[in-house]
Amino acid sequence: MIGHDLGGRYEILTRIGGGGMALVYKAHDVLLNRKVAVKVLRQQFVHDEEFIRRFRREAQSAAALSHPNVVSIYDVGQEDDNHYIVMEYVEGQNLNEVIGERAPLQASEAVRIGIQIADALDHAHQNHIIHRDIKPHNILIGNNGRVKVTDFGIARAVTSSTITQTGSVIGSVHYFSPEHAKGINAGEKSDIYSLGIVLYQMLTGKLPFLGESPISVALKHLQEPFEEPRKVNPHIPQSVENVILKAMRKNPVERYGSAHEMLLALEGCMNPDRLNEPKITFTSVNDMEETRVMPAIRAEMLPDAGKERMEAAISSNTDTQLIESEEEYVKPRGWKKPLTVVGVTLLILALIIWGFIWLLGRLDVAEVEVPYVVGRTEAEARQMIEAAGLKVEDPVIHEFNKDVPIDQVISQTKMNMRVKEGSLIQLTVSDGPELEELGDYVGKPIQTAIDELTALGVDDKRIHIDRVFNEQTPETVLQQTPGAGEQFDPETAEFTFMVSKGRETVPMPNLIGTSLDEAKDLLKASELVLEDADILNEPSYIHQKGYVISQNPFEPKEQVVKGSKVSITVSSGPPKDAKEHLFNIVISPAEAGKTSEIRIVYSDARGEDIEWDKRQITGTQTFPVTVVLAPDTEATVTVYRDNQFIDRKSITYEELAQGADSSTLTIPGAEPPPTEEPAQAEVDETDEEANQEEQQQQP
């Protein structure tokens, strides 16, 4: 079967279990893209028509059950000789495996499991379905802790052909009720007895009855008492033991009246005020197989036919005296009365037969094929079902399903079969994926929204954030889409949040060294505030009067919120005790008629080695260099020509105090060398003229 596409829809993946009647496989429903469990009837039963008929009928009945603790039946079908039932696939273990690994279980856990089983049985019994095979193998425990009861109705399909099959009837004999073991038609209380044995096994780790053969175990159910649970496990609360003792009474009358009554008992047995309640007692011991003294049967107590048989038996006795004595009790009878009784009886039988035939005629409704509507919209499914002469059972079941689009049919009852016209078809329709309600995140940190949405399964790639300048605290949500209270699918929904990044900022301009008017213009352009009270003045050797010395509280290029207030300090000029001195630098080019580069550097109260200027000259020029001196300081001016140090001049504050307001530094050019030697006559003539001039000048 593995790898086979059953019914062209269910791809068999692997075998996950089986019993004497069927094998269970894990499969993939290619139509709805989900995992399912498929139970396939064993081949040795495929030719037992009675078995197949009852198998399908019970499977259809179980499909009518809709309960969180019942394994849902999705489909019933046949392919060639393969009869199968498609069920909900539960990821987890069955209770038998749990008991084998961890029994005895804690009382609270066993009661929790028992409550869910009782709830499932109560739902089934209300729908007139008896399980008849409650045992740990048929109870599944999902990975989420949810208990699911499976194989509802299948036990009813057992016939005489299966009584010897290992794993079916024989395999369940340890959980049989006494009436079931005796062959009496088992009812709701038979399931209650079996649930009591399951509770017993969970809490003790053992079965109440064991034997060398199934027959011996069945006889113990009928005749022998079992060891009480608290004798096996003293940690079981008395209230829990009382539930088991009552559920496992051999006489059905002394058990719980219904699965609902047992459910209520289980729900309350772990209450602190009940844990140590008195042990339950039963006033009448009236078990089914108890030995009783029966009264003698006399002839007068027998019906007419019995009396006649008794007379015949007596007449065959050779003891004449005994016959004579018995004749006192058997009086001769006439023939009229029996004839009347027979006639009336025949008439009644004729009326019954006629009525039965008439009723069959009324009930003989044409059969129609049930249309397959899974995957259709609810409106389409209704139209197809009504067109086939059938009816949709109301109300339609709606459930969330992330794999099936909204308004599409997930499953239907009575598939792949013919039914009477007018029959009801139950539909289960998808409400789409289960939606969540979006919270209100406006005014909250964006991280709160991200954390809560990702916890619901939202991919953070579908959370979009738009940051804007705002008066709110940075990272605060301002707007959200979708809005608060709207429903959304965590697997597909997209989210957009407008988030504050605080007030808008600008880079702080560099005001130092600018004039006051320039500083005001720069601050105004950056939307920063400078009030008159925030303009401070102080003397400065370094900055000219009216120029900015410093700015507060923001450094240049620092990001500042628009509208922030700024204060500045402006120079009021040098201090009052400062003195100025003018150096007149008279300098000639290195060679007359040629260009020289002049560079002047000074040091005073404003700083060291301040470059005054650098110029090109072709003739003698005078450069005024003003220096500022503070008390007890000295000012120096240094001259470079053609990148060579030429001269330096200094003056002290004390010298200025004596009235020296200015001084001159003269730097001549170099004298050009002679181009040629003069003639002797010219030298003599020149010397003679010079001597004559000198003599004329003398007095």
Secondary structure, DSSP 8 states (H G I E B T S, - for coil): -TT-EETTTEEEEEEEEE-SSEEEEEEEETTTTEEEEEEEE-GGGTT-HHHHHHHHHHHHHHHT---TTB--EEEEEEETTEEEEEEE---EEEHHHHHHHH-S--HHHHHHHHHHHHHHHHHHHHTT-------GGGEEEETTS-EEE--TTGGGG--GGGTT-TTTTGGGGGG--HHHHHT----HHHHHHHHHHHHHHHHHSS-S---SSHHHHHHHHHH-----HHHH-TTS-HHHHHHHHHHT-SSGGGS-SSHHHHHHHHHHTTSTTTTT------S----TT---------GGGS-HHHHHHHHHHHHT-S-HHHHHHHHTT-----SHHHHHHHHHHHHHHHHHHHHHHHHHHHH---EEE----TTSBHHHHHHHHHHTT-EE-SS-EEE--SSS-TTBEEEESS-SSEEETT-EE-EEEE--S--EE----TTSBHHHHHHHHHHTT--GGGEEEEEE--SS-TTBEEEEES-TT-EE-TTT--EEEEEE--S-EEE----TTSBHHHHHHHHHHTT-B--GGGEEEE--SSS-TTBEEEEES--TT-EEETT-B-EEEEE--S-TT-EEEEEEEEE--SSTTS-EEEEEEEEETTEEEEEEEEEEESS-EEEEEEEEE-TT-EEEEEEEETTEEEEEEEEEHHHHHTT--EEEEEE-------SS---HHHHHHHHHHHHHHHHHH--
